[in-house]
């Protein structure tokens, strides 16, 4: 009798609070309620199944609910939820925001409800969700990301696994008589941004040779898109020299510019061979008492040795004395992060029809992840790297890139050459004011409202917080799709994407359980080990290609450098700089592949 009374109260409260004329009811399969819902009109009366209430009217939010998920209800999950609940309520108390805390069900989860006087723009609620997620790992932000579908079970309503949502702190009156304004939410986001944890996803920047990216010569370089030499370096390169000119200082300026412009030393060597620019004099001639004389072909004073020494010094100088945290970088961080947020929201909430769109969703999230890591919407990325990131083949990734390019989501700005991958620009420059033109933006009409803008401008440090949260979500999403069970021959591409979307914001205990389940599923479906095999195959292919490109560059270069035999190489770095094996006068690819496989 008690349960009927609670459910009846829950339904009365639902009727009173609902913004729409329908709720979402849980569906059953083989007599068990599933974590899937369908819409049901409120006018049909109280459902027999558990139900959830919409937080928004389809465009703007009237309710904010922080859903802390304990998942399987073990001790670790419960303790995490309790800690996060205390953290949120403490912050809300400090911001003088009224709330209601409910124990959501038998597993120990929590729902923390806020009712609004003002209608909240969807973009503002997303900012709040991402900011809060950075501090509370058990928070499921899915209901707060899309005003079209976001819903949560209301107070007193039944749980699909038994029990019901029970208020344990605060009063239901705060939902019936709202007092929280949009300004209060702005203040809450500002507070969360001021409490931002350390940057857990720094932009790649090397400070020592041990941590550096190294090229095929074993020398460090700054990762990023190769650019033209800076103006100062171009001036030093082309200005005339005379007998009294310090050509060493002139070359130093050129090398500094090359490192800053994300060149590899191979690029500089090719410039020395092909150009007679005055600024390269020191690379070709050394100063003696008798004047400038050509450098020897061998030894520590030859051209290659001089360039290598100066390159390393320039790299160490730049990484020791310069920082990427400039004003220009901060502006770029703000703009890129805001754009990626909108594309991530669109890509994960849009309706997916067919395997092709599901593959495109994976590839797009891979591009967004790498762009956000680099804080740059123009990135170098090859199909094999994409494939290994999101769980597809490199042929499938290549076809998807062409589809996304045709649809206008990305643009190929520079084709691959040598060991350098294609350069792609993510087209994030469409205006949110133009979202009504769905065909031009590629946006689903149901998502236009979720990308609306509000009058709130968050503080600068909010975007560091947002970037960290988005990177964590994207990393989790891609890790799930990359599981052996989520392949085309396993659960399927679309099903894998759905799992990733529904678990992207899950806390670590829930993810561990999911990965364990997926591993068992992979064994059952016969797909276990596919990723490992693909990784090994692509690694051999990439290394062989790098080795052969280096071989061609050496054969075409007039510079002389000592190279070991392939059989003398003791690691991959030395192997790809060694002589490529020959079978007579022809390259011996079979032997080369064997040598690569042995060292890998």
N, C-alpha and C positions, 0 to 999 in steps of 0.2 A: 504493500500500500504506500510505503514511504517513497519507493522508486517512482510510482505513478505520479505522486504529488510533485516530486522534483521535476520530472519530465514535463508535466503540465505547466509548472511555473516557468520552465525554460521556454516553452512554446509561446506563452503569453508575453514573455520578455522579448522573444524573437519578433513577434508581431509588432510590438511597440517600437523596437529599435530598427527594424529592417528599412533599408533605403530603397529596396526594389520589391517587386511583387512576387519574387521567387527566392528559394534557397537552394543549396546544393545538398543532395541526400547521398549517402554512401550506398554503393551497390553490393549485392551478394553474389558469391560464386560457390556452388556446392555447399550452401548453407552458412558460409563464412563471409563476414563483411570484409571487403577489400579496401585498399587505400586508393579508391577511385570513386568519383562522384558524378551525378547527373543532376540537371536542373529540375525543380519541382515547384509549381505555383503554391504560394502561401494560402490562397483561397481554397485549396483542396483540404485544408485542415492539417492537423498534426500528423507527421509521418511516423510509421512504425520503425523506420531506420534512423540511425543517428544522422544529424545534419550540420551544415556549416552556414554561416551568415556572411554575406558580402560586406567588405569593409568600405567599398566605394560605390557610387551610383553609376559607375561605368566610365567616368572621366575624372572625377575628383573624389578624394577620400574624406569621409566624415569620422571614421574611426581609425586609430592606430593600435595594432595589437602586436606586441613582441612575443613570438611563439618560441619558447625555450623547449627544445625537444630532448627528452631523456631516452628515446628510442627503446632499447631492450630493457631498460629499467634496472641495469646492474648498479652496483655501488658506485663505480667510477662515474657513470653517466648522471646518477642522481646528485652526487657531490658537485659535479660541474654545473648542473642546472641551478642548484641552490646558491652556489657562489655567484653565478651570473645574475640570478634574480636579485640577490642582495646588492650587487653592483648597480644594476639598473634602477632599483627603487631608491638607492641612496642618491644617485644623480638626479632622479626626478624630484625627490624631496628638496635637494639643494636648489633646483630650478623652480620650486613651488608649483609643480604640475600635479594635478589630481589624477589618481589611477586606481584601478582595481586589479588585484592579483588573484588568479584562480589556479587551483591544482587541476591540470587539464585532464588527468585520467590515472589509471592504475600504475603507469610506469614512472610517475613522479615528475612529469613535465609541468611547465608553468605557462599561463597566458597572462600577460600584463596589458590591460586595456586602458586606452585613453580616448575620451570622447571630445570632439571638437565643436567649438562655437562657429568657427570659420570652416569653409570647405578648403581642403588642402590640395594644391596643385600636385599632380602625380610626380613631377620631377623633384619637388621638395621632399616628398615622402621617400623617394629613392635615396636622396642624399642622407636622410635620417637613417634609413635602413643600413646603408653602407658604413656610415660613421659608427653606428651602434655595433655592427657586426665585428668591427675591428677590435672591440673591447670584450665581446661576449661570444666565444666560439660555439656555444650551444644554440645560438639564435638561428632560426630558420627564417630567412628574409623573403622567401618566395611570395608570401601573400602581399608584401609591401612593394613589389616590383611592377605589378601590373593591375591597374584599377579595373580592368575588364573581368579578370578571373580571380583576383585575390579574395580569399574568404577564410574564416576561422570559426570553430564551434563556439557558440555563445555560452555565457554562464549558465550553469545547471543542466546543460544539454548532455545526453548520453555519449559515451565513448564506444567506438566500434569493438573494443576489446573488453568491454564491461566497465561498470562505474560511470561516473559523470564528472563534469567540470564543476568544481566546488570553490566558491569564493573563500579565500583565507586571509586576505588583507585588503583594507579599503572597503568602500561601500558601492553597491550597485547604483546608488543615486548619482554617482559621478558620470555614469553612462546616460541616465535618464535626464539629468540636468547638467549639461556640459558647461565647463568654465574655461577650458583651455583654448587659447587663441593662436592664430598663425604666428604672431610675434613670439609666443612662448616656444614654439617649435624652432624658430630661428635661433633663439637663445640656447635651446637644448643642443642644436647642432654645433653652435659655436663652443659650447662647453665641452662637447665630445672631442672637437678638433683640438682644443687646448690641452686635453688629456691624451693626445695622440701618442701611441707607443713609438719606440725607435723604428727607423725605416728598415723593415725586415726584407725589403726587396730593392736594394740599392741599384742604381744604374751601373752597368759594368764600367769600372775604371781601375786600371792596374797601378799599383804603387810599388811593385817589386818584380824583378825578372822571374822569381819563382812562381808568382801568381799570374804571369802575363800570358796573353794569347801569343803563340809563336807560329811563324810561317814555315814553309818547306826548307828554309835555310837554318831553322832553329832560332831565328831572331824575333824579338817582340814587335808587336804592332798594336795600334789602337783600333779596336773593332768598330765598324761602322761603314757608311757609304763613302767610297772614294770620291774626293772632290778635287777641283782645280787647286793649284798652289795658291796660297794667300797672296795678296798684292805685294806685300813686302818681300816675299820670297821670289815672286816673279821679277821684281825690280832687281834684286840681287843676282838673279839668274841671267838677266839680259843686259845689265849695265856693262859698258866696256871696262877692261882692266888695262893697267900699264905696269911698268917694271916695279913700281913702288906699292902696288895694290896688295893688300893682305888677302890672298886668294883663299887661305884657310878659313878666315872669318866669313868670307863671301859664301863659301860652300856650306859653312855651318848654318847660315841663315836659310839656305835652300833646303838642307836636310831637316831642320826644325819644322819648316813649313810642310814638307812631305809627310813627316810623322803626324803633325796636327791634322792634315788632310786625309788621314786614314790610308795612306799608301803602305804597300809592302816594300821591302828593300829591292825586290825584283823589279818593281816599277821604276825605282831610281836608277838601277843598273841599266835598264833598257833606255832610259833617258840619256845616260852617259854615253852609251853606244851610238845612239841615233842623232845626238845633238852636239853642235860645236859651240853652245852657248858659253859666254865668258865666265859665268858663275860656276862652271864645272871644271875650270882650269886646274884647281888643286887636286881633283880626282884623277887627272891624266898626267900632271906634271908635278915634280917635287922640286923644292928650292934647294939649290946647292950654292957653293961659293962661286961657281962658274955660271950661275943663273938657273933658269928653269930647264930641267931635262925630263924626258919621258920616263914614266915610272916603269920599273922592271915587270916582266910577266909573272915572276914568282917571288915568294918571300913576303915578309911583313910589311914591305913598302909598296906592294903592288896595288892596283886600283881597287880590287875587291876587298882587300884587307883594310885599306884606308876607309872605304865606305862603311864597312861593317863596324869598325870602331866608332866612327862618328855617329852612326845610326843608333847604336846602343846608348851612347852618351846623350844624344838628343832625346831619346825615349825616356831615359831616367830623369833628365832635367824637366821634361814636360810633366811627367807623372808626380814629381816631387814638389814642383813649384807652382803648378797650375791646378785649378779645381773647376769642376763642371758646375758647381753651385753658383753660377753667375746670375745676374738679373735676367739675361736672355734665356738661360735655362729654366728659371722659375716660370717665366711667361710661357715657354714651350710646354713645361710640365702641366700647367693649368689648361692650356688649350687642347693638348693631345689627350689628356685624361678625360676631360669633359666629352670630347668627341667619341673616344673609345667606349665610354659609359653608355652613350646613346646607341651605338652600334651593337654593343653586347646585349643591351636590353632588347633591341629589335631581333637580333639573331636567335636568342634563346626563347623568346616568347612567340615568335611567328609560327604560323601553321605550316607544318612540314608534310608535303605530299610526295611520296615516292622515295626511292633510294638515292636518286640524284640530288634532291634537295637536302637529304640527311647528310650526304657526303659533303655538300657545300657548307652545311652548318659546321661540320667538324673543321674543314679547311679554313673557314672564316674565323672561327674561334682561335685557331692556331696562329693566323696572321695577327689577330688582335692581341694575343698574348705576347708575341714577339715585338710588336710595335710598342706595347705598353712597357715592356722590359727596357727597350731602347729609348723610350720617350721620343719616338719618331714615327711618323706615319708613312715613311719611305724606308723599306727594309730589303735586305738581300736574303733570299730564302729559296732553297732548291726543293724539288718535289720529294726527294728521299728523306730529307730532314722533316718535312711536313708529315710524310707518311709515318715515320717513326714516332712522331709526337702524338698523333691522334688515332692510330690504329687502322690505317688503310694501306694499300699498295702505292708505290710511287707512280705507277701508270694512272691509277684512279685519282691521285692527287693532282697530277698534271692536267687531266681532263677537267677536273673541278676548277682549277685556276683559270682555264680558258672560258669556262661557263661564267664564272664570277666576273671576268674581264668583259665578256660580251654583255652581261647584265649591267655593267657600269659600276660595280662595287669596288673594283680595283683596276689599276692601269699599269701595264708593263712599261717602265720608263727606261730600262736598259737591259738588253739581252745578255745572257750568260756569255762569258768568254774565259777561256782557260779554266782555272779552278774557281773562278768567281761566279756565283749563282746569279740568276735573274734578279733584277731590282724591281720591286713592286711598290706602287703607291696606293695606299688605302684611301678611297675617296670619301673622306669624312667631312668634306667642306660644304655639303648641302645645308641650307639654312632650315632651322626648325620652323621658321615662319612659313616655309613652303611645303610643309608636311601634308597640306590638303591635296597636293598633287601627288597622289600615291604612286603613280606610274613612274614619275621622275625620280623619286627617292628610293623606290624599291621597298617601301614600307607597307605593311598590311594596314588596311583601313581601321581595323579594330585596335591598332596600337598607336594611332596618331595622337590620341589624347594622352597616352602615357609618356609621350615625348614633349609635352607642352612645357613651357618655361614659366617660372614664377619670378616675382620681384626680388627674391632673396639672392644676395651675393655672398657666398661663404668666404671665410677667411682663407688666406693663401695656404696655410698648413693643412687645411681640409683636403686639398687635392693630393698631398702626400698620403694622407690617411685613405682617401678614396682609391688611389693607385695601389696601395698595399692590399686593400680588401679585394679589388677587382683581380689582381694578380693571383691571390689565393684562390678565389672562386674559379678562375680560368684554369689554374694549375690542377685543381681537383677535378674539374670537368674533363680535362684532357687526359688525366691519369685514369679516370674511369673508362672513357672510350677506348683507351689504349690497352685495356685488359684483353687477354686472349678470348674470353667468352663473348666480348662485344664486337666480334668480327662479322663479316658477311656470312660466313659458314657457321657461325655460332648462334647467338641470340638474334643477330641482325644489326645493321647499322642504325636503323630508326629506333629499335628497342634499346640499344646501347646509349643513344643520345638521350632518350627519355629517362633512363636510369641516372645518367650524368646530371641532367637538369634538375631532377628531383632530389639529388643528394649533394649538389655542389656546395651547399652551405652547411652540410652536416658536420657535427663535431667529430673528433678523431675516433672515439670508441665506435660510433656508428659506421664510419668509413672502414675501420678495421674489420668489422663484421661483414660489410658489403664485399670487401676484397676477398675475404675467406670464402664467402658464398660464390663469388664469381670464379674463383680458382677451382672449386669443386665442380661448378657448372662446366668449366672448360674441359676438365677431365672427362666428364660425362658426355660432352658434345664432340670430343675428339679434337679440340682446338688448342689444347695445352701445349705450350712451347713455340707457337707460331711467331710470336713477337721476337723471341730469342733468335730463331732461325733467320728471320727477316733482318734483324739488327746485324747479325754476323755477315750475311750476304751483302747488304748495302755497305758495310764497313770495308769489305774487300773491294767492292766495285769503286767506291770513292777513293780508296788509297791507290788502287791501280791507276785511276785516271789522274790523280795528283802526281804520281810518279812519272807517268808518260808525259804530262804537260811540262814538268820540270826538265825531262830529257830533251824535249823539243826546244825549249828555251835555251838550254845549254848548247845544243847543236847549232842554233841560229845566232848565238851570241859570239862576238869576237873576243870577249873577255876570257881569260884562261884561269881556271880554278881546279885545284886538285880534287879528284873524286875517287872514292874507294870502290872496290868491286862489291856487287850485291851480296855475295857470300860472306863478306866481312862485316856486314851491318849487324848491330846488336839490338837495335830497336827500330820502330817505324820511322822515327824522325831521321835517323841516319840512312835507312833503306831508301826513302824517297829522294835522297840527295845522291845516292850511289848511281853507278852506271846501270842502265836498264839492260837486262840479259838479252843476248842475241842467239838466234839459231841460224848460223851462217851470217848472212847480211841482214836478215829480217828480225824484228822484235820477237822475243819468245814470251808471249803472253801467258802461256800455260805454266812455264817455270816461274814467271813473275808472280802469278796468282798463288802458287805453292809457297813461295818465300813470304808473301804477305800473310797468308793464312797461318804459317808457322809462328810468325812474330805476334800476330793478333791473338 
